[in-house]
Amino acid sequence: MNITGMDLNLLLVFEALVEERSVTRAASRIGLSQPAMSNALTRLRRTFDDPIMTRTGGAMIPTPTALALIAPVRGALAQLRQAFEEK
């Protein structure tokens, strides 16, 4: 995958969705409206050609692709957060 055209803000959305397992809670966590978060999830799904999160019963469950991506995404975001906190 080429990240040149990717909105890197989607990585924050991805992290929040996987950790919160709820569109509403993830939206609140990063300061988006629920419709904006749903739109971002749709963009993530298109970007990765994967559902990313699936509804099972009343819960949102990360797909195997999401689970494989979360560790490297968390690591990258942690490095960015650290770099900006040092400024």
C-alpha positions in Angstrom: 0.0 0.0 0.0 1.2 3.5 -0.9 0.4 6.0 1.8 1.1 9.0 -0.4 -2.6 9.8 -0.9 -3.8 8.6 2.5 -5.2 10.9 5.1 -2.9 10.2 8.0 -5.6 11.4 10.4 -7.3 8.2 9.6 -4.6 6.4 11.7 -6.0 8.3 14.8 -9.5 7.2 13.8 -8.3 3.6 13.4 -6.6 3.5 16.7 -9.6 4.9 18.5 -12.0 2.5 16.8 -9.9 -0.6 17.6 -9.4 0.4 21.2 -13.0 1.7 21.9 -14.8 -0.9 19.8 -17.6 1.6 19.4 -18.0 4.3 16.7 -19.7 6.6 19.2 -17.0 6.3 21.9 -14.2 6.6 19.4 -15.8 9.7 18.0 -16.1 11.3 21.4 -12.5 10.3 22.2 -11.0 12.2 19.3 -13.5 15.0 19.1 -15.5 14.0 16.1 -19.3 13.7 15.6 -20.7 10.2 15.3 -21.5 10.8 11.6 -18.0 12.1 10.9 -16.5 9.0 12.6 -18.8 6.7 10.5 -17.6 8.5 7.4 -14.0 8.1 8.5 -14.6 4.3 9.1 -16.0 4.1 5.5 -12.8 5.8 4.2 -10.6 3.3 6.3 -12.6 0.4 4.8 -11.9 1.7 1.3 -8.3 2.4 2.0 -7.5 -1.0 3.4 -10.1 -2.9 1.3 -11.3 -4.5 4.5 -14.3 -4.0 6.8 -11.8 -3.1 9.7 -14.6 -3.5 12.3 -17.6 -5.8 12.1 -20.7 -5.8 14.2 -21.2 -9.0 16.2 -24.2 -8.8 18.5 -23.9 -5.4 20.2 -20.1 -5.1 19.8 -17.8 -3.9 17.1 -15.0 -6.5 16.6 -11.7 -5.7 14.8 -11.1 -7.9 11.7 -7.8 -9.9 11.4 -6.5 -7.2 9.2 -7.2 -4.5 11.9 -5.6 -6.7 14.5 -2.5 -7.1 12.4 -2.2 -3.4 11.8 -2.9 -2.0 15.3 0.5 -2.7 16.8 2.5 -0.9 14.0 0.0 2.0 13.9 0.2 2.4 17.7 4.0 2.4 17.5 4.0 5.0 14.8 1.5 7.2 16.6 3.5 6.9 19.8 6.6 8.1 18.1 4.8 11.1 16.6 3.2 12.0 20.0 6.6 11.8 21.6 8.2 14.0 18.9 5.6 16.6 19.3 5.6 16.6 23.1 9.3 17.3 23.1 8.8 20.6 21.1 
